[in-house]
Every structure is written in C-alpha cells, then in structure tokens.
C-alpha cells in the first residue's frame, strides 16, 4: 500500500460532515478504512452499519 501524506486525501460530504479519506480499498488497502472527520457543533449523525474495519 502506498504512503499517504496529510494533504493526500479525498473529501466526501454527507450528513452535514466532511470525511477525509486516507486509507480505503479504493486506495490500495485490502479492507481497512481510515478517515479524518469534521463535524459541526450540534450535528446529529446518521445510523451507520459497519461492514469492514474503519478508523475515524
């Protein structure tokens, strides 16, 4: 798997939050996903079912 640096990520916006993807199967890992998540104060999350390993 390639080395990722801080600015090397994809950003997804959903449910009023920003998810910065650093590690995902689409980027070379087998199953693990790692995200940096930005939430606004008072934001209510959406239900989420985990089907693979994730790191936030």
C-alpha positions as a printed NumPy array, in Angstrom:
array([[  0.   ,   0.   ,   0.   ],
       [  1.389,   3.458,  -0.851],
       [  2.283,   6.011,   1.85 ],
       [ -0.252,   8.838,   2.197],
       [  0.636,  12.298,   3.466],
       [ -1.627,  14.791,   5.269],
       [ -2.773,  16.652,   2.138],
       [ -3.23 ,  13.475,   0.114],
       [ -6.864,  12.56 ,   0.726],
       [-10.301,  12.541,  -0.83 ],
       [-13.039,  14.568,   0.858],
       [-16.648,  13.365,   0.983],
       [-19.501,  15.438,   2.393],
       [-22.6  ,  13.787,   3.793],
       [-24.914,  14.114,   6.777],
       [-23.561,  17.607,   7.478],
       [-19.993,  16.347,   7.994],
       [-16.781,  16.199,   5.991],
       [-14.938,  12.877,   5.777],
       [-11.315,  12.974,   4.587],
       [-10.386,   9.507,   3.319],
       [ -6.736,   8.49 ,   3.718],
       [ -6.993,   4.695,   3.558],
       [ -9.607,   2.631,   1.724],
       [ -9.741,  -0.395,  -0.57 ],
       [-10.075,   2.014,  -3.499],
       [ -6.678,   3.464,  -2.486],
       [ -4.774,   0.191,  -2.083],
       [ -5.681,  -1.32 ,   1.304],
       [ -7.336,  -4.732,   1.47 ],
       [-10.168,  -3.857,   3.881],
       [ -9.179,  -1.113,   6.332],
       [-10.605,   2.405,   6.002],
       [ -9.163,   5.429,   7.864],
       [-10.885,   8.807,   7.922],
       [-10.425,  12.237,   9.468],
       [-13.917,  13.524,  10.192],
       [-15.008,  17.137,  10.728],
       [-18.329,  17.678,  12.489],
       [-20.117,  20.934,  13.203],
       [-21.298,  21.549,  16.791],
       [-24.794,  20.159,  17.345],
       [-24.635,  17.916,  14.277],
       [-26.697,  14.741,  14.677],
       [-25.204,  11.703,  12.952],
       [-26.978,   9.192,  10.765],
       [-27.256,   5.485,  11.669],
       [-24.3  ,   3.543,  10.289],
       [-23.701,  -0.179,   9.904],
       [-20.057,  -1.202,   9.818],
       [-19.286,  -3.962,   7.316],
       [-15.463,  -3.638,   7.396],
       [-12.806,  -2.258,   9.745],
       [-12.842,   1.549,   9.971],
       [-10.707,   4.101,  11.827],
       [-12.028,   7.621,  12.452]])
